Amino acid sequence: MTRDLSEAERANLYAGHCPNCGGAALIPGPRGAASQNFECADCGAAFNRLSPDAVARWGLDQGGKVPPFGEQIRPPRIVS
């Protein structure tokens, strides 16, 4: 299930927290071009965001407006 993240969810992701559960254990995954995948060690959700290198290269300000790229590429694990 791929979906675009809201601005608040993107802010959490760029701050190093899972937009789904708020956990701070994001594990870097594959990267390509300007994007980086992350998986939350707590809930298993996976996300894609612009890499800090791309943000710096394009002069985007992470402290102000969050770059408009962030999506959930895998939903969290279902815990029974």
Secondary structure, DSSP 8 states (H G I E B T S, - for coil): --EE--HHHHHHHHTTS-TTT--S-EEEEEEETTEEEEEETTT--EEEEE-HHHHHHTT--TTSS--S-EEEEE------
